[in-house]
Amino acid sequence: MHAYLSAGVNSDHESRSEEEILEKLRAGMLIYIRESSVSQFADIAAKAWKSVPYASNIAMCTDDIEPNDMLKNGQMNRVVRRAIEEGIPAPLAIRYATLGGAIRYGLRDRGAIAAGYLADFSLVDSLETMRVDDVFVQGTQMVADGKVTADINSNIPPLLKNTVRLPSLQVEDFSIKAPVQNGKVTLNTMEMTPIGTTKQGTLEAEVSNGEISTLPPDYVYVAVVGRHGQNRKPFVGVLKNSGLQSGAYATTVSHDSHNLVVAGTNAPDMLQAAERLQEVGGGLCLVENGNVVAQVDLPIAGLMAPETIEELSPKVEKFNEKARSMGVKVGRRSPSMALSSLTLTVIPEIRISDLGLVDVNEQKLIPLFVK
């Protein structure tokens, strides 16, 4: 950690335990209290805060918050509310969300209501709910009684070019070819943990006609396909603890490369999910028994939709409901973001890329088969 600090990496929004937060705060690193659809750590941050209640190196963030979650629970006001619920005094929680972030980014005229500061502020109905009633931006009222009063539409149309460029794919591209024709092999695997990190495991699997024929319960195939025109066949590995019981789950929201990730119990459903997302320009897709059972189109760079939050939210909610019915559960994560960090090759301890499995600590590729 001190090597990171010396190199100038002096903030963190991925702290996942009380001890980790305390260690970083005491070393002078800025910690973001984070609540999102992927990570909810206000409770853990509040426990750490009780040991260092006068620490000034604290701010707030959301990161990866899905539209239906934002519509129901708010965004930054949600983080403030959760921090207050966990015991951080309201004035401090508000300071972390406003002045703490402004100071962090060198915004010297923002983050406070005082002479010399821009008149950017919100009025809320109560400190318990933190529901925003009125919003002022540089002194001009933009929201009154919860309704937007200003025109904030853009004259620039969204870019709708299809950015999902996959190689030619067949069913066999989503199976694992073994180094023996028949018998048993041992594979290196990824295992999801309850806090969203991963650990490396191994699995002894049966081989039939040169392919891994079956996987035990709670293991699924997971493939990464370069979708930016790399023109490489998928890398296929094995994932444990995704919860997926049947069918396939595909997404182009996969930090930070945002390649196409497909997890599944069988190759045909995985292929169909991949091809559907290529067709619509990216997003989220669930396939079961050869049928697309839920889909969220994100045609802008495979990451965003041109719709309003009110239009997009029920589609994400429907996707989540179906994903849960198929067993998807990864720690505290929302189903729509369950696989989003599998390709994030900076989070311990093992991740997957279009080139193969990655040992994060060593920053080296790991062979799929144990020699």
C-alpha positions as CSV (number, residue, x, y, z in Angstrom):
1,M,0.0,0.0,0.0
2,H,2.8,2.4,0.8
3,A,4.3,1.7,-2.6
4,Y,1.0,2.7,-4.1
5,L,0.9,5.9,-2.0
6,S,4.5,6.8,-3.0
7,A,3.5,6.4,-6.7
8,G,0.6,8.9,-6.3
9,V,-2.3,6.4,-6.0
10,N,-3.8,8.1,-2.9
11,S,-7.5,7.2,-2.9
12,D,-9.5,4.0,-2.8
13,H,-13.2,3.1,-3.4
14,E,-12.7,-0.7,-3.1
15,S,-12.1,-1.2,0.6
16,R,-14.1,-4.2,1.8
17,S,-13.3,-4.7,5.5
18,E,-13.1,-2.5,8.6
19,E,-9.4,-3.4,9.1
20,E,-8.6,-2.4,5.5
21,I,-10.3,0.9,5.8
22,L,-8.6,1.7,9.1
23,E,-5.2,0.8,7.7
24,K,-5.7,3.1,4.7
25,L,-7.1,6.0,6.6
26,R,-4.2,5.9,9.1
27,A,-1.7,5.9,6.2
28,G,-3.3,9.1,4.8
29,M,-5.1,7.5,1.9
30,L,-8.5,9.0,1.0
31,I,-11.3,6.5,1.4
32,Y,-14.6,6.7,-0.4
33,I,-17.7,5.4,1.5
34,R,-19.4,3.5,-1.3
35,E,-23.0,2.3,-1.8
36,S,-24.1,1.1,-5.2
37,S,-25.8,-1.8,-7.0
38,V,-22.5,-3.6,-6.9
39,S,-21.0,-2.8,-3.5
40,Q,-22.7,-1.7,-0.3
41,F,-20.1,-0.9,2.3
42,A,-21.5,2.0,4.4
43,D,-21.9,-0.3,7.3
44,I,-18.3,-1.4,7.2
45,A,-17.0,2.2,6.7
46,A,-19.1,3.4,9.7
47,K,-17.5,0.8,11.9
48,A,-14.1,1.9,10.9
49,W,-15.1,5.6,11.3
50,K,-15.9,4.9,15.0
51,S,-12.2,4.2,15.6
52,V,-11.0,7.4,13.8
53,P,-14.0,9.8,14.1
54,Y,-11.8,12.8,13.4
55,A,-10.3,11.6,10.1
56,S,-10.7,14.2,7.3
57,N,-9.6,11.9,4.4
58,I,-13.1,10.6,3.7
59,A,-15.4,11.2,0.8
60,M,-18.3,9.4,-0.9
61,C,-19.1,7.7,-4.2
62,T,-21.6,5.4,-5.8
63,D,-20.0,3.7,-8.8
64,D,-21.9,1.1,-10.8
65,I,-25.4,2.1,-9.8
66,E,-28.2,0.7,-12.1
67,P,-31.1,2.9,-13.2
68,N,-33.8,1.2,-11.3
69,D,-31.8,1.3,-8.1
70,M,-31.1,5.0,-8.7
71,L,-34.7,5.8,-9.4
72,K,-35.9,4.1,-6.2
73,N,-33.1,4.9,-3.8
74,G,-31.3,8.0,-5.1
75,Q,-27.6,8.4,-5.9
76,M,-25.3,10.3,-3.6
77,N,-28.2,11.1,-1.3
78,R,-28.5,7.4,-0.9
79,V,-24.9,7.1,0.3
80,V,-25.5,9.9,2.8
81,R,-28.7,8.3,4.1
82,R,-27.0,5.0,4.6
83,A,-24.0,6.5,6.4
84,I,-26.4,8.3,8.8
85,E,-28.3,5.0,9.3
86,E,-25.1,3.3,10.3
87,G,-24.3,5.9,12.9
88,I,-22.2,8.7,11.3
89,P,-23.6,12.1,12.4
90,A,-25.6,13.8,9.6
91,P,-23.4,16.9,9.4
92,L,-20.3,14.8,8.9
93,A,-22.0,12.5,6.4
94,I,-23.1,15.5,4.3
95,R,-19.6,17.0,4.5
96,Y,-18.1,13.7,3.2
97,A,-20.4,13.8,0.2
98,T,-19.9,17.4,-0.6
99,L,-16.8,19.2,0.7
100,G,-14.8,16.0,1.0
101,G,-15.2,15.2,-2.7
102,A,-14.6,18.8,-3.8
103,I,-11.4,19.1,-1.9
104,R,-10.2,15.7,-3.3
105,Y,-10.6,17.0,-6.9
106,G,-9.3,20.5,-6.2
107,L,-12.6,22.2,-6.8
108,R,-12.0,25.1,-4.6
109,D,-15.2,26.9,-5.3
110,R,-17.6,24.0,-4.7
111,G,-18.7,21.7,-1.9
112,A,-19.8,24.3,0.7
113,I,-22.4,27.1,1.1
114,A,-20.2,30.2,1.8
115,A,-18.9,33.4,0.3
116,G,-16.7,32.7,-2.8
117,Y,-18.4,29.3,-3.5
118,L,-20.7,28.6,-6.4
119,A,-24.3,28.4,-5.2
120,D,-24.7,24.7,-5.9
121,F,-26.9,23.1,-3.3
122,S,-29.9,20.9,-2.6
123,L,-32.8,21.1,-0.1
124,V,-34.0,17.8,1.3
125,D,-37.2,16.9,3.1
126,S,-35.4,15.4,6.1
127,L,-32.1,14.0,7.2
128,E,-33.6,10.6,7.7
129,T,-34.8,10.1,4.1
130,M,-32.5,12.6,2.3
131,R,-35.1,12.9,-0.4
132,V,-34.2,15.9,-2.6
133,D,-37.0,18.5,-3.0
134,D,-35.1,21.4,-4.6
135,V,-31.9,21.8,-6.5
136,F,-30.0,25.0,-7.3
137,V,-27.1,25.2,-9.7
138,Q,-25.0,28.3,-9.7
139,G,-27.9,30.1,-8.0
140,T,-30.5,29.0,-10.6
141,Q,-33.3,26.7,-9.4
142,M,-33.3,23.5,-11.6
143,V,-35.6,21.3,-9.5
144,A,-38.7,22.5,-7.5
145,D,-40.7,20.1,-5.3
146,G,-39.0,17.1,-6.8
147,K,-39.7,18.1,-10.5
148,V,-37.1,19.3,-13.0
149,T,-37.9,22.8,-14.0
150,A,-35.1,23.4,-16.5
151,D,-34.5,22.1,-20.0
152,I,-31.4,19.8,-19.8
153,N,-31.8,18.0,-23.1
154,S,-28.8,17.7,-25.3
155,N,-28.9,18.8,-29.0
156,I,-26.3,16.1,-29.8
157,P,-27.8,12.8,-30.7
158,P,-26.4,9.7,-29.1
159,L,-23.9,7.6,-31.0
160,L,-25.7,4.5,-32.1
161,K,-22.9,2.8,-34.1
162,N,-22.8,-0.9,-33.2
163,T,-19.5,-1.4,-31.3
164,V,-19.9,-5.2,-30.7
165,R,-17.6,-6.7,-33.3
166,L,-17.2,-10.4,-32.6
167,P,-15.4,-13.1,-34.6
168,S,-17.4,-15.8,-36.4
169,L,-18.6,-18.0,-33.6
170,Q,-19.8,-21.7,-33.4
171,V,-21.2,-23.8,-30.6
172,E,-17.8,-25.5,-30.1
173,D,-16.2,-22.2,-29.4
174,F,-17.9,-22.2,-26.0
175,S,-16.7,-25.6,-24.9
176,I,-13.4,-26.4,-23.2
177,K,-11.0,-28.6,-25.2
178,A,-8.9,-30.9,-23.1
179,P,-5.3,-32.0,-23.6
180,V,-6.5,-35.7,-23.5
181,Q,-9.3,-37.5,-25.4
182,N,-10.8,-39.3,-22.4
183,G,-10.2,-39.5,-18.7
184,K,-9.7,-36.8,-16.1
185,V,-8.0,-33.4,-16.0
186,T,-7.4,-30.8,-13.3
187,L,-8.4,-27.2,-14.2
188,N,-7.6,-23.9,-12.5
189,T,-10.8,-22.1,-11.7
190,M,-12.2,-18.8,-10.5
191,E,-14.3,-18.8,-7.3
192,M,-16.4,-15.8,-6.3
193,T,-16.4,-14.7,-2.7
194,P,-19.3,-13.1,-0.7
195,I,-17.5,-9.7,-0.8
196,G,-17.0,-9.7,-4.6
197,T,-13.4,-10.7,-4.7
198,T,-12.2,-13.9,-6.3
199,K,-9.9,-16.7,-5.3
200,Q,-8.2,-19.4,-7.3
201,G,-9.4,-23.0,-7.0
202,T,-9.0,-26.2,-8.8
203,L,-11.4,-28.7,-10.2
204,E,-11.0,-32.3,-11.4
205,A,-13.3,-32.8,-14.4
206,E,-14.2,-35.6,-16.7
207,V,-13.1,-35.5,-20.4
208,S,-15.1,-37.2,-23.1
209,N,-14.0,-37.0,-26.8
210,G,-11.5,-34.3,-26.1
211,E,-13.9,-31.9,-24.2
212,I,-14.9,-31.3,-20.7
213,S,-18.2,-33.1,-20.6
214,T,-19.9,-32.1,-17.3
215,L,-19.3,-29.7,-14.4
216,P,-20.3,-30.2,-10.8
217,P,-23.1,-28.1,-9.2
218,D,-22.4,-24.4,-8.8
219,Y,-19.7,-24.5,-11.5
220,V,-20.4,-23.0,-14.9
221,Y,-18.4,-22.2,-18.0
222,V,-17.3,-18.6,-18.4
223,A,-16.1,-17.2,-21.7
224,V,-14.6,-13.8,-22.6
225,V,-14.8,-12.7,-26.3
226,G,-13.0,-9.6,-27.5
227,R,-15.8,-7.4,-28.9
228,H,-13.7,-4.6,-30.2
229,G,-12.6,-6.3,-33.4
230,Q,-9.7,-8.4,-31.9
231,N,-11.0,-11.3,-34.1
232,R,-9.9,-13.9,-31.6
233,K,-11.9,-16.9,-30.5
234,P,-13.3,-16.9,-27.0
235,F,-11.3,-17.9,-24.0
236,V,-13.4,-20.4,-21.9
237,G,-12.7,-21.1,-18.3
238,V,-14.7,-22.3,-15.2
239,L,-16.4,-20.2,-12.6
240,K,-17.7,-21.2,-9.2
241,N,-20.3,-19.5,-7.0
242,S,-22.1,-17.5,-9.7
243,G,-25.4,-19.2,-8.6
244,L,-26.5,-19.7,-12.2
245,Q,-28.4,-23.0,-12.4
246,S,-29.4,-23.1,-16.0
247,G,-29.0,-21.4,-19.4
248,A,-26.6,-18.6,-20.1
249,Y,-25.9,-15.0,-19.0
250,A,-24.1,-12.6,-21.3
251,T,-23.1,-8.9,-20.7
252,T,-20.9,-6.3,-22.4
253,V,-20.7,-4.4,-19.1
254,S,-17.4,-5.9,-18.0
255,H,-14.8,-3.5,-16.4
256,D,-12.5,-2.2,-17.7
257,S,-12.1,-3.8,-21.1
258,H,-15.9,-4.2,-21.6
259,N,-15.4,-7.2,-23.7
260,L,-18.3,-9.7,-24.0
261,V,-18.6,-12.0,-21.0
262,V,-20.8,-15.1,-21.1
263,A,-21.4,-17.5,-18.2
264,G,-23.5,-20.6,-18.8
265,T,-24.3,-24.2,-18.2
266,N,-24.2,-25.2,-21.8
267,A,-22.5,-24.0,-25.1
268,P,-25.6,-23.6,-27.3
269,D,-27.3,-21.1,-24.9
270,M,-24.0,-19.3,-24.5
271,L,-23.6,-18.9,-28.2
272,Q,-27.2,-17.6,-28.6
273,A,-26.7,-15.1,-25.8
274,A,-23.5,-13.8,-27.4
275,E,-25.0,-13.5,-30.9
276,R,-28.1,-11.7,-29.5
277,L,-25.9,-9.0,-27.9
278,Q,-23.9,-8.6,-31.1
279,E,-27.2,-8.1,-33.0
280,V,-28.5,-5.3,-30.6
281,G,-25.1,-3.6,-30.0
282,G,-24.5,-4.8,-26.5
283,G,-26.2,-5.0,-23.1
284,L,-27.5,-7.8,-20.9
285,C,-29.0,-11.1,-22.1
286,L,-30.4,-14.2,-20.4
287,V,-31.0,-17.4,-22.5
288,E,-32.7,-20.5,-21.2
289,N,-33.4,-23.7,-23.2
290,G,-32.7,-21.9,-26.5
291,N,-35.0,-18.9,-25.7
292,V,-34.1,-15.3,-24.9
293,V,-35.9,-14.9,-21.6
294,A,-34.7,-11.4,-20.6
295,Q,-32.7,-8.6,-22.3
296,V,-31.6,-5.1,-21.7
297,D,-30.3,-3.3,-24.8
298,L,-27.4,-0.9,-24.3
299,P,-26.6,0.1,-27.9
300,I,-24.4,3.2,-27.0
301,A,-20.9,1.6,-26.8
302,G,-22.5,-1.5,-25.3
303,L,-22.8,0.3,-22.0
304,M,-25.6,2.9,-22.2
305,A,-29.1,3.3,-23.5
306,P,-30.6,6.4,-25.2
307,E,-33.8,6.0,-23.1
308,T,-34.9,7.9,-20.0
309,I,-34.3,6.4,-16.6
310,E,-38.0,5.8,-16.3
311,E,-38.1,3.8,-19.5
312,L,-34.9,1.8,-18.8
313,S,-35.6,1.0,-15.1
314,P,-38.4,-1.6,-15.5
315,K,-36.3,-3.5,-18.1
316,V,-33.4,-3.8,-15.7
317,E,-35.8,-4.8,-12.9
318,K,-37.3,-7.5,-15.2
319,F,-33.8,-8.8,-16.0
320,N,-32.9,-8.9,-12.3
321,E,-36.0,-10.9,-11.4
322,K,-35.4,-13.4,-14.2
323,A,-31.7,-13.7,-13.3
324,R,-32.6,-14.4,-9.6
325,S,-35.1,-17.1,-10.7
326,M,-32.2,-18.7,-12.6
327,G,-30.2,-18.7,-9.4
328,V,-27.8,-15.8,-10.1
329,K,-26.4,-14.5,-6.8
330,V,-22.9,-13.0,-6.3
331,G,-22.4,-11.6,-2.8
332,R,-24.3,-8.2,-2.3
333,R,-24.3,-7.5,-6.0
334,S,-27.4,-6.8,-8.1
335,P,-27.9,-9.6,-10.7
336,S,-27.5,-7.1,-13.6
337,M,-23.9,-6.3,-12.3
338,A,-23.1,-9.8,-11.1
339,L,-20.5,-10.6,-13.8
340,S,-19.3,-7.0,-14.4
341,S,-16.0,-7.3,-12.6
342,L,-14.9,-10.8,-13.7
343,T,-12.6,-9.1,-16.3
344,L,-11.3,-6.4,-13.9
345,T,-7.7,-7.7,-13.7
346,V,-6.7,-5.5,-10.8
347,I,-9.0,-7.0,-8.2
348,P,-7.7,-10.0,-6.2
349,E,-6.9,-12.6,-6.7
350,I,-7.8,-14.2,-10.1
351,R,-9.7,-12.7,-13.0
352,I,-10.4,-13.7,-16.6
353,S,-9.6,-11.9,-19.9
354,D,-9.9,-12.7,-23.6
355,L,-6.3,-13.9,-23.3
356,G,-6.9,-16.3,-20.4
357,L,-6.9,-16.5,-16.6
358,V,-4.9,-13.8,-14.8
359,D,-3.1,-14.0,-11.5
360,V,-3.8,-10.4,-10.3
361,N,-1.1,-10.3,-7.6
362,E,1.6,-11.5,-10.0
363,Q,0.1,-9.9,-13.1
364,K,0.7,-13.1,-15.0
365,L,-1.4,-15.4,-17.1
366,I,-2.4,-18.7,-15.4
367,P,-2.6,-21.9,-17.5
368,L,-6.2,-23.3,-17.6
369,F,-5.0,-26.9,-17.0
370,V,-2.8,-27.8,-14.0
371,K,0.3,-29.5,-15.3
